Amino acid sequence: MNNSKKSIRKDNKKVITDLNQSSKMATSLKLWIAAGVVAFIVVVVAICYDAFHQDALVTVDGTDYKLNDIEVMYNVYNQESQTEYMNQMYAQLYSQMGQAGYDYWAEDGVVDQVRSSIINNMEQTEVLYLESQKKKANIKLTSAEKKTITTTANDLMSKLSSKRLRKTKFTKTKLVDYLTKQKIADKYKEQLISSYGITEDTAKANVDESKYDERKVQLIQVATKTTDSTGASKAVSASKLATYKEQMNQYLAKAQAGTDMSKILGKDEKTYTYSETTFLVGQDKIDSKVEKAALKLKNKEIAGSVIEGTDALYIVKMVDTACKDSYNSAVSSEVKTEQNAKLQAAVKKMKTSYKVKEHTKAINALKIGEISLKKGESLTEYASDSDSKSSSSSKATSTPKASSK
């Protein structure tokens, strides 16, 4: 009897122990499930946060501008598209030379330059627009300018792929509003530049004319050296050289007889070429023997014989012994340099006035070259009109407020 009771108690203890263990296992399982659910929620929240949350890149006059704001995204699109266009153009050229896989984006400084241009262009547009409103510059867009803006927006919306439209989040209204703001900023910029009074006459004081001793000549030439597939240069055969000299002497006779140099060669001529070019004396831009012969000529005079240069035969005619092309170009460049220096100084003051703040961490985190496009994809906005979808035209919207979001 006692043994029977002991056995029952043991069995009861075992059952209780098993129940306790099962309860603990169930509790543990629940905890693991709960932990898994929490972890899943954390991951989902993190993904959603990354997808929808954006840090401010730039603050202007108290307004934060983030990546998806049209003020930023349009400049991202513009810079990335231009750079990718160059990338594809260079890649094609290198491929034709047997060097596949070229990546312009990987060149030193390219990504940083694109990043900098995006931010600088965006900031300049914003402060110039704000200043134009503050100064009551009374800038109004013409009907033609409004039409151009609307056409540009329509074209972009019709030519961009659906994938890129999703990436940029462009809409016609956003584009028209921003392009309007940009145009007003540009017109105000032109007002400022005009107010500086910098002209070619004032800029000439900073350009040394004596450094631009220039001549303009007309040339007919034929190469006397060829380049093989390895890049090595080789002189043409003696018989071919003799043929070239004979033909060049015939052309020289025509030129001396008064035939227009530009009309001596046939339209389909490929071996012999005509050109009009300029050179600065003593700066090795042109074959030294051609330069020596040219310096002896007056306007409209032709060298008395065919000139045998380093790698070509030449017929030389003087067009202008006092050519000013390079000097005038230098003066024009000086005007732009001085105007831009003044403008950038003014913009710098505006940025201080409107408390422009760059959020460096967020700016550096931008994945330049991957935001508005995918490297290597077709840039449909650069396609000809016949290749793109037809676009419609509508009236531009009213001038936007700088701080509207």
Secondary structure as GFF3:
##gff-version 3
##sequence-region A 1 405
A	DSSP	alpha_helix	2	52	.	.	.	ID=ss1
A	DSSP	beta_strand	58	60	.	.	.	ID=ss2
A	DSSP	beta_strand	63	65	.	.	.	ID=ss3
A	DSSP	alpha_helix	70	96	.	.	.	ID=ss4
A	DSSP	three_ten_helix	104	106	.	.	.	ID=ss5
A	DSSP	alpha_helix	110	134	.	.	.	ID=ss6
A	DSSP	alpha_helix	143	159	.	.	.	ID=ss7
A	DSSP	alpha_helix	162	168	.	.	.	ID=ss8
A	DSSP	alpha_helix	172	195	.	.	.	ID=ss9
A	DSSP	alpha_helix	200	203	.	.	.	ID=ss10
A	DSSP	three_ten_helix	204	206	.	.	.	ID=ss11
A	DSSP	three_ten_helix	209	211	.	.	.	ID=ss12
A	DSSP	beta_strand	214	223	.	.	.	ID=ss13
A	DSSP	beta_strand	225	227	.	.	.	ID=ss14
A	DSSP	beta_strand	233	235	.	.	.	ID=ss15
A	DSSP	alpha_helix	238	256	.	.	.	ID=ss16
A	DSSP	three_ten_helix	261	263	.	.	.	ID=ss17
A	DSSP	beta_strand	272	280	.	.	.	ID=ss18
A	DSSP	alpha_helix	288	294	.	.	.	ID=ss19
A	DSSP	beta_strand	307	308	.	.	.	ID=ss20
A	DSSP	beta_strand	312	323	.	.	.	ID=ss21
A	DSSP	alpha_helix	325	353	.	.	.	ID=ss22
A	DSSP	beta_strand	357	358	.	.	.	ID=ss23
A	DSSP	alpha_helix	360	364	.	.	.	ID=ss24
A	DSSP	three_ten_helix	380	382	.	.	.	ID=ss25
A	DSSP	three_ten_helix	385	387	.	.	.	ID=ss26
###
